């Protein structure tokens, strides 16, 4: 039997019948479709979605933002659910490229359906078409190739019969997932085809818990038993595998200290006895000292980005060895590790059994406890800093953190906030800390918060965003109101790009172009450009209030939480009040030649620091 549908109708009918299953739990994979219609998709995918509302459509205001929201949705559901994104051709499509890169870098499943130019070519060049004198087989959608885990262009209707299953294979693969792009020429979208009826039958994609090689597991267990100063680096793979419980039992039984990457924060509760906090450039002193001295590093679900490895300076013990548990073999082999390529939860459980009876020595346990106690006092100090307005960013974090409940989810992405949050935010539940730092994309915050709220409408979502990111992409406040998904936004106004301003000065420069100052006599050294963020957010429909002191912020948060629609609390913070770095370094090359003495001095420090960078063989 066959069913005669357009290609677009066939795609929608296929997607709504795709399911995933793990540990006996089954759910529909695609919860809906985000989109903005234009001439490249309104008559194809748009018509199909309007005709078949089972795949619910959500109207967004910016194509990049809708991909961010889709990635956040996938992250918040631990990659067990996903969203589709559709755009027109031309700028609508290329607006999604940044979002695609973010999804792929962070290993998050998102399906992109950009409209494309005519497959039959006879009317070319069509509106918004990029022409090439070398070939007719190219469009702006080729830009998606390097940022997609799977890419295809559907030139004939029957191609979807093989391309869509391949797309789902990649999207549901824990090891290969990321952005998947299927380019849809607008004429092909509207073309009819006799689809086999079985193509639309319900299909369940198993999310398997792969086991690692048993011989390598025995070797890893031997290494761990011999270690005197072992350290666990907990990455995002622990959350995606829902392995926090297994990690908790393993850490408690062995006494192993656990530090967390940005993606892995929340793998253990902040107050767990084995949790030594954040590692790396944005890490805590205890975690970074333990990393520097560790003789064995057990990396679980981490890809060892430069912020985690402190640009390959974090692990300084000349005898250090690595064991990596990762579902992705590519990551498991990093740092010349014994590669336990397998599911995090399953492999932690097997390693736990293999080292039964092992515990770190008492002096090491005492060191862990001392580092934890010292850091708790330091966090309290930073949270409690008192000064005349504007207050510090650290105090804002403390006030919001202390106000929120354990079930709430905090969302952030770029600037100086992620670094401070990684150190200071006290996370109580897995998934309660949602910071996009793989791509560190400004503008993610509000769109990402919307995706998180769609994934967990029963929970309160707090978006912490700096003024720089807000100005880049605030428009999805309107989408949150239209769809009825309430966000709690705390907007920190420090009149500039504080993070990069601090980095500029650390490189011996003066922070040019990082503060919102009027140009005067050819330089940015005039007064601050005034921006009324309260009025701006109100104009988009949000409930708004401005706080000037810590006391006013404490008073504003309960009122904002009670609102039935998205709220925005604006608080001015000090541009130059930063939380210190602790026992770590980040490789940002300094100008080798300069007339400035400050740059020369910074270059000398840079050359000295680079000497600690290591290769692992």
Buried (B, 14 or more C-beta within 10 A) or exposed (E): EEBEBBBBBBBBBBBBBBBBBBEEEEEBBBBBBBBBBBBBBBBBBBBBBEEBEEBBBBEBBBBBBBBBBBBBBBBBBBBBBBBBBBBBBBEBBBBBBBBBBBBBBBBBBBBBBBBBBBBEEEEEEBEBBBEEEEEEEEBBBBBBEEBBBBBBBBBEBEBBBEBBBEBBBBBBBBBBBBBBBBBBBBBBBBBEBEBEEEBBEEBEBEBBBEBBBEEBBEBBBEBBBEBEBBBBBBBBBBBBBBBBEBBBEBBEBBBBBBBBBBBBBBBBBBEBBBBBBBBBBBBBBBBBBBBBBBBBBBBBBBBBBBBBBBBBBBBEBEEBBBBBBBBBEEBBBBBEBBBBBBBBBBBBBBBBEBBEEBEBEEEBBEBBBEBBEEBBEBBEEBBEBEEEEBBBBBBBBBBBBEBBEEEBBBBBBBBBBBBBBBBBBBBBBBBBBBBBBBBBBBBBBBBBBBBBBBBBEEBBBBBBBBBBBBBBBBBBBBBBBBBEBBBBBBBBBBBBBBBBBBBBBBBBBEBEEBBBBEEEEEEBEEEEEEBEBBEBBBEBBBBBBBBEBBEBBBEBBEEBBEBEBBBBBBBBBBBEBBBEBBBBBBBEEBBEEBEEEEBBEBBEEBEEBBEBEBEBE
